[in-house]
Amino acid sequence: MQKYNRIDRISEEIRDTIDRIIRESLKDPRISGTFSVMRCDVSRDLRSAKIYISNYNDEKRAPMIEALNSASGFIKKELGHRARLRSIPTLIFLDDSNIKYGIHMTEFINETINKDTGNP
C-alpha cells in the first residue's frame, strides 16, 4: 500500500480542479479536442505547480499550451475559489508527450516481434 504525503494530495486536488476549470470555464478555441490533464507537480514550498497536459492532436499541442499559459491568471483565480488551499501556486502548463511516446514504443515493439517471428 502506497503512502501519500501532503504534497501528493495537494497535487491531485489541483489536477482535478484544473481539469474541471479547463473543461467548464475556458472558451478559448485553441483549447479543444481530446486532451487530458495528466499530472500536477507542486513544488515543496507550494509556490509553483507544473501542470502536464496531453493533447492527442499534434497540431493543437503548442497552441493549447500557449492558450493555457495565457489564461493561467484566470485559472489560478478560479482554483482559489474552488480548491481548499490556503495559498494558490503559480501555474505553469507544459506539454506531456508520454502517451504519444508510449504508443510509438508499442508500435516499435510490435514491429520488432513481427520481424523476429516472420509475420508481416
Secondary structure per residue as TSV (DSSP state, phi and psi in degrees):
chain	resnum	aa	ss	phi	psi
A	1	M	-	360.0	129.4
A	2	Q	-	-85.5	136.6
A	3	K	-	-96.1	128.4
A	4	Y	-	-99.4	140.3
A	5	N	-	-100.6	179.6
A	6	R	H	-60.1	-44.5
A	7	I	H	-60.2	-40.3
A	8	D	H	-62.6	-43.3
A	9	R	H	-65.0	-42.1
A	10	I	H	-64.9	-43.2
A	11	S	H	-59.0	-44.4
A	12	E	H	-67.1	-40.7
A	13	E	H	-63.6	-43.1
A	14	I	H	-63.8	-43.4
A	15	R	H	-59.3	-48.6
A	16	D	H	-62.1	-44.5
A	17	T	H	-68.0	-42.3
A	18	I	H	-64.7	-38.1
A	19	D	H	-57.9	-45.7
A	20	R	H	-66.1	-40.8
A	21	I	H	-62.0	-46.4
A	22	I	H	-61.4	-45.6
A	23	R	H	-72.6	-34.0
A	24	E	H	-96.6	-32.5
A	25	S	H	-112.9	-21.9
A	26	L	-	-90.1	131.9
A	27	K	-	-114.7	14.5
A	28	D	-	-68.1	127.5
A	29	P	T	-63.8	-19.8
A	30	R	T	-73.4	-16.9
A	31	I	S	-101.9	87.4
A	32	S	-	-153.5	175.7
A	33	G	S	86.6	-163.9
A	34	T	S	-93.0	113.5
A	35	F	E	-142.8	163.7
A	36	S	E	-140.0	142.8
A	37	V	E	-87.6	103.3
A	38	M	E	-76.1	-48.5
A	39	R	E	-160.5	167.1
A	40	C	E	-134.6	125.6
A	41	D	E	-110.7	107.7
A	42	V	E	-93.5	135.7
A	43	S	-	-67.5	157.9
A	44	R	T	-62.6	-29.5
A	45	D	T	-87.7	2.6
A	46	L	S	63.2	22.9
A	47	R	S	-92.1	-23.6
A	48	S	E	-141.0	154.3
A	49	A	E	-139.1	128.8
A	50	K	E	-96.5	123.3
A	51	I	E	-108.8	119.1
A	52	Y	E	-97.6	121.8
A	53	I	E	-112.9	132.6
A	54	S	E	-111.6	124.5
A	55	N	E	-118.4	131.4
A	56	Y	S	-84.0	-5.0
A	57	N	-	-107.7	112.3
A	58	D	H	-57.9	-36.7
A	59	E	H	-69.0	-25.5
A	60	K	H	-95.1	-4.7
A	61	R	H	-61.3	-60.6
A	62	A	H	-62.6	-46.0
A	63	P	H	-62.6	-34.6
A	64	M	H	-68.4	-44.2
A	65	I	H	-62.5	-40.9
A	66	E	H	-61.9	-43.7
A	67	A	H	-63.7	-41.6
A	68	L	H	-66.1	-41.6
A	69	N	H	-65.8	-34.2
A	70	S	H	-66.4	-35.0
A	71	A	T	-92.4	9.3
A	72	S	H	-61.2	-32.6
A	73	G	H	-63.2	-46.3
A	74	F	H	-63.2	-44.3
A	75	I	H	-63.2	-40.2
A	76	K	H	-63.1	-42.3
A	77	K	H	-62.3	-45.4
A	78	E	H	-63.7	-40.2
A	79	L	H	-60.0	-39.7
A	80	G	H	-61.9	-35.0
A	81	H	H	-75.8	-35.0
A	82	R	H	-94.3	-32.4
A	83	A	S	-91.6	153.4
A	84	R	-	-94.2	68.0
A	85	L	-	-125.6	142.6
A	86	R	S	-69.7	-44.7
A	87	S	S	-130.1	147.9
A	88	I	-	-104.7	126.9
A	89	P	-	-72.8	159.5
A	90	T	E	-68.9	134.9
A	91	L	E	-101.0	131.7
A	92	I	E	-125.8	118.4
A	93	F	E	-95.9	132.8
A	94	L	E	-131.3	152.8
A	95	D	E	-78.5	132.3
A	96	D	-	-112.7	111.3
A	97	S	-	-104.0	18.9
A	98	N	H	-61.9	-40.3
A	99	I	H	-66.2	-45.2
A	100	K	H	-60.5	-42.6
A	101	Y	H	-64.3	-40.4
A	102	G	H	-62.2	-42.0
A	103	I	H	-63.9	-43.7
A	104	H	H	-59.7	-45.9
A	105	M	H	-65.7	-38.9
A	106	T	H	-62.3	-44.0
A	107	E	H	-63.1	-42.1
A	108	F	H	-62.7	-44.6
A	109	I	H	-63.4	-44.1
A	110	N	H	-62.5	-41.4
A	111	E	H	-62.0	-42.7
A	112	T	H	-64.4	-43.0
A	113	I	H	-63.1	-43.8
A	114	N	H	-63.2	-37.9
A	115	K	H	-66.6	-40.9
A	116	D	H	-68.7	-34.0
A	117	T	H	-90.6	-7.9
A	118	G	T	85.9	7.8
A	119	N	-	-82.5	143.1
A	120	P	-	-73.1	360.0
